[in-house]
Amino acid sequence: MKIKIIVPVATDDFNQGIKEEVERVKAPDCTINIENLNSGPLSIESRYDAFLAGPDIVRIALEAENQGFDGIFIDCFGDPQVSVVREIVNIPVIGGFGAALMTANMIARKYSIISVLDRVVAMNMSLAREYGIAGNIASMPVIDMPVKDLKDKETLTKRLVEVSLTAIEQQDAQAIILGCTGMMDVAKRVEKILAEEGKPAPVIDPATTAIGFLQSLIRNNLSQSRLTYYKHEDFPDNSGKPKNF
């Protein structure tokens, strides 16, 4: 099993952390390859950032399918271009949002998504409506940390715990979703602290849940429905090069 992780930013600053994180959940027969954009934003914190990342995400996805990869994870909670890529490749494609929300739905009735900044909250709510689960969201608080600052694990953990406790105590959240794939290597730490505070809520990491979901799709030989994501005529099944791109 070969999985391509597209990190939709023009920097490899997060790659080592991503590699270490997915190693915890990938199967022994699974090979992971991580690739960044040649050009695009340094983080995705807006719709415009997602737009700028689009062309290189599409390029890498097409190349991945031609190179024999079995699935693609676009490593961002905002699912940038996930729907687009599903139209042009036949292998399964997953982003951070869907897998995390589906996981939360299976283990809790209400959950909070903790985001980095206010400006991504509306984007996340749009995705929640698209998935049909907006009614299950208890709240969407933020920690007021841009993506570039998330390497400060001590501050990140402290703010996540503070916001999570408020979500549980005041908004009836029963699980916590980390609303950025850059919030690496803190989920279990936050979960442990919450349990010690008498609030044993599961904390869901979007990257590890996405890799778990993607491996399951590959093993079950499942991919996106062509009745939902129609194959674009510029991307025939036997070609990795678009006719008009």
ZANU-109393 format. One record per residue (C-alpha): x, y, z; residue in one letter. Coordinates in nm, 3 decimals, padded with zeros to 5 digits. Example, Ala and Ser with C-alpha at 12.3 -4.5 7.8 and 13.67 -1.06 7.14 Angstrom:
// residues 2
<site c1="01.230" c2="-00.450" c3="00.780" res="A"/>
<site c1="01.367" c2="-00.106" c3="00.714" res="S"/>
END
This chain:
// residues 245
<site c1="00.000" c2="00.000" c3="00.000" res="M"/>
<site c1="00.141" c2="00.337" c3="-00.106" res="K"/>
<site c1="-00.003" c2="00.664" c3="00.022" res="I"/>
<site c1="00.089" c2="01.009" c3="-00.104" res="K"/>
<site c1="00.060" c2="01.287" c3="00.152" res="I"/>
<site c1="00.028" c2="01.625" c3="-00.016" res="I"/>
<site c1="00.124" c2="01.898" c3="00.229" res="V"/>
<site c1="-00.044" c2="02.192" c3="00.055" res="P"/>
<site c1="00.212" c2="02.456" c3="00.144" res="V"/>
<site c1="00.535" c2="02.570" c3="-00.021" res="A"/>
<site c1="00.757" c2="02.473" c3="00.273" res="T"/>
<site c1="00.879" c2="02.148" c3="00.425" res="D"/>
<site c1="00.883" c2="02.286" c3="00.780" res="D"/>
<site c1="00.609" c2="02.048" c3="00.891" res="F"/>
<site c1="00.727" c2="01.734" c3="00.711" res="N"/>
<site c1="00.926" c2="01.570" c3="00.989" res="Q"/>
<site c1="00.643" c2="01.614" c3="01.236" res="G"/>
<site c1="00.394" c2="01.473" c3="00.986" res="I"/>
<site c1="00.617" c2="01.173" c3="00.922" res="K"/>
<site c1="00.652" c2="01.097" c3="01.292" res="E"/>
<site c1="00.280" c2="01.137" c3="01.349" res="E"/>
<site c1="00.158" c2="00.907" c3="01.072" res="V"/>
<site c1="00.416" c2="00.642" c3="01.163" res="E"/>
<site c1="00.203" c2="00.576" c3="01.472" res="R"/>
<site c1="-00.102" c2="00.471" c3="01.271" res="V"/>
<site c1="00.021" c2="00.335" c3="00.940" res="K"/>
<site c1="00.018" c2="-00.040" c3="00.886" res="A"/>
<site c1="00.344" c2="-00.236" c3="00.841" res="P"/>
<site c1="00.268" c2="-00.286" c3="00.471" res="D"/>
<site c1="00.202" c2="00.084" c3="00.412" res="C"/>
<site c1="00.455" c2="00.321" c3="00.258" res="T"/>
<site c1="00.412" c2="00.696" c3="00.305" res="I"/>
<site c1="00.553" c2="00.959" c3="00.072" res="N"/>
<site c1="00.530" c2="01.327" c3="00.165" res="I"/>
<site c1="00.541" c2="01.606" c3="-00.093" res="E"/>
<site c1="00.511" c2="01.984" c3="-00.068" res="N"/>
<site c1="00.401" c2="02.240" c3="-00.325" res="L"/>
<site c1="00.658" c2="02.397" c3="-00.555" res="N"/>
<site c1="00.462" c2="02.719" c3="-00.535" res="S"/>
<site c1="00.177" c2="02.833" c3="-00.316" res="G"/>
<site c1="00.104" c2="02.966" c3="00.033" res="P"/>
<site c1="00.313" c2="02.898" c3="00.344" res="L"/>
<site c1="-00.005" c2="02.811" c3="00.536" res="S"/>
<site c1="-00.374" c2="02.777" c3="00.459" res="I"/>
<site c1="-00.577" c2="03.013" c3="00.674" res="E"/>
<site c1="-00.824" c2="03.146" c3="00.416" res="S"/>
<site c1="-01.010" c2="03.055" c3="00.101" res="R"/>
<site c1="-00.757" c2="03.256" c3="-00.096" res="Y"/>
<site c1="-00.473" c2="03.045" c3="00.046" res="D"/>
<site c1="-00.660" c2="02.734" c3="-00.063" res="A"/>
<site c1="-00.707" c2="02.882" c3="-00.410" res="F"/>
<site c1="-00.333" c2="02.954" c3="-00.442" res="L"/>
<site c1="-00.250" c2="02.598" c3="-00.343" res="A"/>
<site c1="-00.488" c2="02.449" c3="-00.600" res="G"/>
<site c1="-00.276" c2="02.413" c3="-00.917" res="P"/>
<site c1="00.013" c2="02.235" c3="-00.746" res="D"/>
<site c1="-00.221" c2="02.010" c3="-00.546" res="I"/>
<site c1="-00.378" c2="01.897" c3="-00.875" res="V"/>
<site c1="-00.037" c2="01.843" c3="-01.037" res="R"/>
<site c1="00.095" c2="01.632" c3="-00.750" res="I"/>
<site c1="-00.226" c2="01.428" c3="-00.731" res="A"/>
<site c1="-00.214" c2="01.340" c3="-01.101" res="L"/>
<site c1="00.151" c2="01.243" c3="-01.074" res="E"/>
<site c1="00.078" c2="01.031" c3="-00.767" res="A"/>
<site c1="-00.185" c2="00.826" c3="-00.947" res="E"/>
<site c1="00.047" c2="00.775" c3="-01.245" res="N"/>
<site c1="00.326" c2="00.666" c3="-01.011" res="Q"/>
<site c1="00.111" c2="00.388" c3="-00.867" res="G"/>
<site c1="00.005" c2="00.537" c3="-00.535" res="F"/>
<site c1="-00.307" c2="00.378" c3="-00.386" res="D"/>
<site c1="-00.449" c2="00.683" c3="-00.208" res="G"/>
<site c1="-00.395" c2="01.053" c3="-00.140" res="I"/>
<site c1="-00.418" c2="01.250" c3="00.182" res="F"/>
<site c1="-00.430" c2="01.628" c3="00.138" res="I"/>
<site c1="-00.286" c2="01.725" c3="00.474" res="D"/>
<site c1="-00.503" c2="02.019" c3="00.578" res="C"/>
<site c1="-00.811" c2="02.038" c3="00.798" res="F"/>
<site c1="-00.982" c2="02.268" c3="00.546" res="G"/>
<site c1="-00.989" c2="01.995" c3="00.277" res="D"/>
<site c1="-00.839" c2="02.225" c3="00.008" res="P"/>
<site c1="-00.921" c2="02.096" c3="-00.342" res="Q"/>
<site c1="-01.027" c2="01.754" c3="-00.209" res="V"/>
<site c1="-01.349" c2="01.759" c3="-00.414" res="S"/>
<site c1="-01.160" c2="01.875" c3="-00.723" res="V"/>
<site c1="-00.897" c2="01.602" c3="-00.698" res="V"/>
<site c1="-01.167" c2="01.339" c3="-00.649" res="R"/>
<site c1="-01.299" c2="01.429" c3="-00.994" res="E"/>
<site c1="-00.967" c2="01.377" c3="-01.170" res="I"/>
<site c1="-00.813" c2="01.067" c3="-01.008" res="V"/>
<site c1="-00.955" c2="00.722" c3="-00.946" res="N"/>
<site c1="-00.770" c2="00.648" c3="-00.623" res="I"/>
<site c1="-00.934" c2="00.755" c3="-00.293" res="P"/>
<site c1="-00.868" c2="01.109" c3="-00.172" res="V"/>
<site c1="-00.915" c2="01.234" c3="00.183" res="I"/>
<site c1="-00.860" c2="01.562" c3="00.365" res="G"/>
<site c1="-00.836" c2="01.632" c3="00.736" res="G"/>
<site c1="-01.192" c2="01.753" c3="00.797" res="F"/>
<site c1="-01.409" c2="01.463" c3="00.685" res="G"/>
<site c1="-01.220" c2="01.186" c3="00.863" res="A"/>
<site c1="-01.204" c2="01.380" c3="01.191" res="A"/>
<site c1="-01.575" c2="01.467" c3="01.187" res="L"/>
<site c1="-01.683" c2="01.114" c3="01.095" res="M"/>
<site c1="-01.470" c2="00.978" c3="01.378" res="T"/>
<site c1="-01.623" c2="01.222" c3="01.625" res="A"/>
<site c1="-01.970" c2="01.125" c3="01.504" res="N"/>
<site c1="-01.904" c2="00.762" c3="01.590" res="M"/>
<site c1="-01.788" c2="00.822" c3="01.947" res="I"/>
<site c1="-01.977" c2="01.129" c3="02.069" res="A"/>
<site c1="-02.308" c2="01.309" c3="02.023" res="R"/>
<site c1="-02.170" c2="01.666" c3="02.033" res="K"/>
<site c1="-01.818" c2="01.789" c3="01.973" res="Y"/>
<site c1="-01.621" c2="02.110" c3="01.943" res="S"/>
<site c1="-01.375" c2="02.197" c3="01.666" res="I"/>
<site c1="-01.088" c2="02.404" c3="01.798" res="I"/>
<site c1="-00.940" c2="02.620" c3="01.523" res="S"/>
<site c1="-00.634" c2="02.842" c3="01.496" res="V"/>
<site c1="-00.790" c2="03.178" c3="01.411" res="L"/>
<site c1="-01.134" c2="03.338" c3="01.378" res="D"/>
<site c1="-01.100" c2="03.367" c3="01.000" res="R"/>
<site c1="-01.115" c2="02.990" c3="00.947" res="V"/>
<site c1="-01.432" c2="02.932" c3="01.151" res="V"/>
<site c1="-01.672" c2="03.022" c3="00.869" res="A"/>
<site c1="-01.478" c2="02.793" c3="00.632" res="M"/>
<site c1="-01.513" c2="02.505" c3="00.876" res="N"/>
<site c1="-01.884" c2="02.568" c3="00.924" res="M"/>
<site c1="-01.933" c2="02.557" c3="00.548" res="S"/>
<site c1="-01.765" c2="02.216" c3="00.542" res="L"/>
<site c1="-01.978" c2="02.096" c3="00.833" res="A"/>
<site c1="-02.293" c2="02.193" c3="00.642" res="R"/>
<site c1="-02.162" c2="02.016" c3="00.333" res="E"/>
<site c1="-02.113" c2="01.697" c3="00.536" res="Y"/>
<site c1="-02.458" c2="01.736" c3="00.690" res="G"/>
<site c1="-02.340" c2="01.736" c3="01.051" res="I"/>
<site c1="-02.349" c2="02.103" c3="01.149" res="A"/>
<site c1="-02.613" c2="02.026" c3="01.412" res="G"/>
<site c1="-02.371" c2="01.804" c3="01.604" res="N"/>
<site c1="-02.115" c2="02.078" c3="01.658" res="I"/>
<site c1="-02.122" c2="02.219" c3="02.010" res="A"/>
<site c1="-01.891" c2="02.511" c3="01.934" res="S"/>
<site c1="-01.602" c2="02.630" c3="01.718" res="M"/>
<site c1="-01.364" c2="02.817" c3="01.949" res="P"/>
<site c1="-01.016" c2="02.935" c3="01.850" res="V"/>
<site c1="-00.678" c2="02.945" c3="02.024" res="I"/>
<site c1="-00.558" c2="03.262" c3="01.848" res="D"/>
<site c1="-00.238" c2="03.104" c3="01.717" res="M"/>
<site c1="-00.147" c2="03.121" c3="01.347" res="P"/>
<site c1="-00.022" c2="02.801" c3="01.187" res="V"/>
<site c1="00.339" c2="02.923" c3="01.185" res="K"/>
<site c1="00.336" c2="02.938" c3="01.569" res="D"/>
<site c1="00.204" c2="02.586" c3="01.629" res="L"/>
<site c1="00.555" c2="02.447" c3="01.676" res="K"/>
<site c1="00.545" c2="02.595" c3="02.027" res="D"/>
<site c1="00.396" c2="02.279" c3="02.178" res="K"/>
<site c1="00.387" c2="02.408" c3="02.533" res="E"/>
<site c1="00.178" c2="02.715" c3="02.445" res="T"/>
<site c1="-00.033" c2="02.513" c3="02.200" res="L"/>
<site c1="-00.112" c2="02.248" c3="02.461" res="T"/>
<site c1="-00.195" c2="02.508" c3="02.728" res="K"/>
<site c1="-00.435" c2="02.696" c3="02.500" res="R"/>
<site c1="-00.598" c2="02.378" c3="02.372" res="L"/>
<site c1="-00.663" c2="02.261" c3="02.727" res="V"/>
<site c1="-00.810" c2="02.597" c3="02.830" res="E"/>
<site c1="-01.040" c2="02.618" c3="02.530" res="V"/>
<site c1="-01.137" c2="02.249" c3="02.553" res="S"/>
<site c1="-01.240" c2="02.282" c3="02.919" res="L"/>
<site c1="-01.460" c2="02.579" c3="02.832" res="T"/>
<site c1="-01.616" c2="02.387" c3="02.541" res="A"/>
<site c1="-01.690" c2="02.088" c3="02.766" res="I"/>
<site c1="-01.815" c2="02.283" c3="03.067" res="E"/>
<site c1="-02.008" c2="02.557" c3="02.892" res="Q"/>
<site c1="-02.101" c2="02.430" c3="02.544" res="Q"/>
<site c1="-02.171" c2="02.063" c3="02.624" res="D"/>
<site c1="-01.891" c2="01.928" c3="02.404" res="A"/>
<site c1="-01.834" c2="01.555" c3="02.457" res="Q"/>
<site c1="-01.532" c2="01.526" c3="02.227" res="A"/>
<site c1="-01.269" c2="01.766" c3="02.097" res="I"/>
<site c1="-01.150" c2="01.789" c3="01.737" res="I"/>
<site c1="-00.819" c2="01.960" c3="01.666" res="L"/>
<site c1="-00.909" c2="02.192" c3="01.380" res="G"/>
<site c1="-00.569" c2="02.207" c3="01.212" res="C"/>
<site c1="-00.338" c2="01.930" c3="01.094" res="T"/>
<site c1="-00.052" c2="02.150" c3="01.214" res="G"/>
<site c1="-00.157" c2="02.076" c3="01.574" res="M"/>
<site c1="00.072" c2="01.775" c3="01.574" res="M"/>
<site c1="00.183" c2="01.557" c3="01.862" res="D"/>
<site c1="-00.046" c2="01.712" c3="02.124" res="V"/>
<site c1="-00.380" c2="01.525" c3="02.104" res="A"/>
<site c1="-00.297" c2="01.258" c3="02.361" res="K"/>
<site c1="-00.133" c2="01.509" c3="02.589" res="R"/>
<site c1="-00.441" c2="01.730" c3="02.588" res="V"/>
<site c1="-00.667" c2="01.427" c3="02.635" res="E"/>
<site c1="-00.465" c2="01.316" c3="02.938" res="K"/>
<site c1="-00.486" c2="01.660" c3="03.101" res="I"/>
<site c1="-00.861" c2="01.679" c3="03.039" res="L"/>
<site c1="-00.905" c2="01.340" c3="03.206" res="A"/>
<site c1="-00.699" c2="01.457" c3="03.504" res="E"/>
<site c1="-00.933" c2="01.758" c3="03.527" res="E"/>
<site c1="-01.231" c2="01.522" c3="03.547" res="G"/>
<site c1="-01.338" c2="01.581" c3="03.186" res="K"/>
<site c1="-01.247" c2="01.258" c3="03.001" res="P"/>
<site c1="-01.329" c2="01.369" c3="02.648" res="A"/>
<site c1="-01.155" c2="01.207" c3="02.349" res="P"/>
<site c1="-00.931" c2="01.443" c3="02.150" res="V"/>
<site c1="-00.927" c2="01.369" c3="01.778" res="I"/>
<site c1="-00.622" c2="01.436" c3="01.564" res="D"/>
<site c1="-00.727" c2="01.504" c3="01.202" res="P"/>
<site c1="-00.409" c2="01.374" c3="01.039" res="A"/>
<site c1="-00.395" c2="01.034" c3="01.210" res="T"/>
<site c1="-00.767" c2="00.974" c3="01.163" res="T"/>
<site c1="-00.735" c2="01.062" c3="00.793" res="A"/>
<site c1="-00.453" c2="00.812" c3="00.743" res="I"/>
<site c1="-00.657" c2="00.548" c3="00.925" res="G"/>
<site c1="-00.962" c2="00.614" c3="00.707" res="F"/>
<site c1="-00.756" c2="00.616" c3="00.389" res="L"/>
<site c1="-00.596" c2="00.281" c3="00.467" res="Q"/>
<site c1="-00.942" c2="00.135" c3="00.531" res="S"/>
<site c1="-01.073" c2="00.264" c3="00.195" res="L"/>
<site c1="-00.773" c2="00.119" c3="00.012" res="I"/>
<site c1="-00.805" c2="-00.222" c3="00.181" res="R"/>
<site c1="-01.175" c2="-00.233" c3="00.098" res="N"/>
<site c1="-01.106" c2="-00.129" c3="-00.262" res="N"/>
<site c1="-01.331" c2="00.176" c3="-00.226" res="L"/>
<site c1="-01.297" c2="00.516" c3="-00.383" res="S"/>
<site c1="-01.511" c2="00.823" c3="-00.453" res="Q"/>
<site c1="-01.842" c2="00.763" c3="-00.629" res="S"/>
<site c1="-01.852" c2="00.864" c3="-00.992" res="R"/>
<site c1="-02.218" c2="00.953" c3="-00.933" res="L"/>
<site c1="-02.099" c2="01.219" c3="-00.690" res="T"/>
<site c1="-01.762" c2="01.316" c3="-00.834" res="Y"/>
<site c1="-01.808" c2="01.283" c3="-01.209" res="Y"/>
<site c1="-01.487" c2="01.214" c3="-01.397" res="K"/>
<site c1="-01.394" c2="01.534" c3="-01.578" res="H"/>
<site c1="-01.372" c2="01.488" c3="-01.955" res="E"/>
<site c1="-01.025" c2="01.650" c3="-01.961" res="D"/>
<site c1="-00.896" c2="01.367" c3="-01.740" res="F"/>
<site c1="-00.968" c2="01.033" c3="-01.910" res="P"/>
<site c1="-00.915" c2="00.719" c3="-01.705" res="D"/>
<site c1="-00.603" c2="00.611" c3="-01.897" res="N"/>
<site c1="-00.423" c2="00.944" c3="-01.892" res="S"/>
<site c1="-00.242" c2="01.138" c3="-01.626" res="G"/>
<site c1="-00.215" c2="01.454" c3="-01.832" res="K"/>
<site c1="-00.507" c2="01.692" c3="-01.867" res="P"/>
<site c1="-00.601" c2="01.796" c3="-02.218" res="K"/>
<site c1="-00.654" c2="02.159" c3="-02.134" res="N"/>
<site c1="-00.449" c2="02.249" c3="-01.825" res="F"/>
END
